[in-house]
Amino acid sequence: MKVTVCIGSSCHLKGSRQIVEELQYLIAKNNLQDKVDLGGTFCMGRCQEGVCVTVDGKFHSLSPETTKQFFETEILPNA
């Protein structure tokens, strides 16, 4: 599973660093390092929608507050 988080300037200001750190923690906590490839990218072109995240190409918009729920519904069941 490929998870990509935008780390461009707009998403950085909206909390992308906290989202990356939370996802790193949750991936390690659930021993999914061999199943989830977490990466970063620059602007995805949807800056107005929050921090841009894709899971195997499917777009999601996150905030630091929604990251744990996103992990539990989009990553954990599919990893």
C-alpha positions as a Markdown table, in Angstrom:
| # | Residue | x | y | z |
|---|---|---|---|---|
| 1 | Met | 0.0 | 0.0 | 0.0 |
| 2 | Lys | 1.4 | 3.4 | -1.0 |
| 3 | Val | 0.5 | 6.4 | 1.2 |
| 4 | Thr | 1.7 | 9.8 | 0.0 |
| 5 | Val | 1.4 | 13.0 | 2.0 |
| 6 | Cys | 1.8 | 16.4 | 0.5 |
| 7 | Ile | 4.6 | 18.4 | 2.2 |
| 8 | Gly | 4.3 | 21.5 | 0.0 |
| 9 | Ser | 4.1 | 24.9 | 1.7 |
| 10 | Ser | 0.3 | 25.1 | 1.9 |
| 11 | Cys | -0.1 | 21.6 | 3.3 |
| 12 | His | 2.8 | 22.2 | 5.6 |
| 13 | Leu | 1.0 | 25.2 | 7.1 |
| 14 | Lys | -2.1 | 23.0 | 7.6 |
| 15 | Gly | -0.2 | 20.4 | 9.6 |
| 16 | Ser | 1.3 | 17.9 | 7.1 |
| 17 | Arg | 4.3 | 17.4 | 9.4 |
| 18 | Gln | 2.1 | 16.3 | 12.3 |
| 19 | Ile | 0.1 | 14.0 | 10.0 |
| 20 | Val | 3.3 | 12.3 | 8.7 |
| 21 | Glu | 4.5 | 11.9 | 12.3 |
| 22 | Glu | 1.2 | 10.4 | 13.4 |
| 23 | Leu | 1.1 | 8.0 | 10.4 |
| 24 | Gln | 4.6 | 6.9 | 11.1 |
| 25 | Tyr | 3.7 | 6.2 | 14.7 |
| 26 | Leu | 0.5 | 4.3 | 13.8 |
| 27 | Ile | 2.2 | 2.3 | 11.1 |
| 28 | Ala | 5.0 | 1.2 | 13.6 |
| 29 | Lys | 2.5 | 0.6 | 16.4 |
| 30 | Asn | 0.5 | -1.8 | 14.2 |
| 31 | Asn | 3.6 | -3.4 | 12.8 |
| 32 | Leu | 2.7 | -2.4 | 9.2 |
| 33 | Gln | 6.2 | -1.2 | 8.1 |
| 34 | Asp | 6.4 | -4.0 | 5.5 |
| 35 | Lys | 2.9 | -3.4 | 4.2 |
| 36 | Val | 2.6 | 0.4 | 4.1 |
| 37 | Asp | 5.0 | 2.6 | 2.1 |
| 38 | Leu | 4.7 | 6.1 | 3.5 |
| 39 | Gly | 6.2 | 8.9 | 1.4 |
| 40 | Gly | 6.0 | 12.6 | 0.8 |
| 41 | Thr | 5.5 | 14.7 | -2.3 |
| 42 | Phe | 5.2 | 18.4 | -3.2 |
| 43 | Cys | 2.0 | 20.1 | -4.3 |
| 44 | Met | -0.8 | 17.9 | -5.5 |
| 45 | Gly | -2.7 | 20.9 | -6.8 |
| 46 | Arg | -5.6 | 20.7 | -4.4 |
| 47 | Cys | -4.3 | 23.1 | -1.7 |
| 48 | Gln | -7.7 | 24.5 | -0.8 |
| 49 | Glu | -8.9 | 21.1 | 0.5 |
| 50 | Gly | -6.6 | 20.6 | 3.5 |
| 51 | Val | -3.6 | 18.4 | 3.7 |
| 52 | Cys | -3.6 | 16.2 | 0.6 |
| 53 | Val | -3.0 | 12.5 | 1.1 |
| 54 | Thr | -3.3 | 9.7 | -1.4 |
| 55 | Val | -3.7 | 6.0 | -0.7 |
| 56 | Asp | -2.8 | 3.9 | -3.7 |
| 57 | Gly | -3.8 | 7.0 | -5.8 |
| 58 | Lys | -7.1 | 7.7 | -4.1 |
| 59 | Phe | -7.3 | 11.3 | -2.9 |
| 60 | His | -8.1 | 12.2 | 0.7 |
| 61 | Ser | -8.1 | 15.5 | 2.6 |
| 62 | Leu | -6.8 | 15.4 | 6.2 |
| 63 | Ser | -6.1 | 17.5 | 9.2 |
| 64 | Pro | -4.0 | 16.5 | 12.2 |
| 65 | Glu | -7.2 | 15.9 | 14.1 |
| 66 | Thr | -8.6 | 13.5 | 11.5 |
| 67 | Thr | -5.4 | 11.4 | 11.0 |
| 68 | Lys | -6.1 | 8.6 | 13.5 |
| 69 | Gln | -9.6 | 8.0 | 12.3 |
| 70 | Phe | -8.3 | 8.1 | 8.7 |
| 71 | Phe | -5.7 | 5.5 | 9.6 |
| 72 | Glu | -8.3 | 3.3 | 11.2 |
| 73 | Thr | -10.8 | 3.4 | 8.3 |
| 74 | Glu | -8.6 | 3.7 | 5.2 |
| 75 | Ile | -5.3 | 2.1 | 6.0 |
| 76 | Leu | -5.6 | -0.5 | 8.8 |
| 77 | Pro | -8.4 | -2.6 | 7.2 |
| 78 | Asn | -6.7 | -2.6 | 3.8 |
| 79 | Ala | -3.1 | -3.2 | 4.8 |
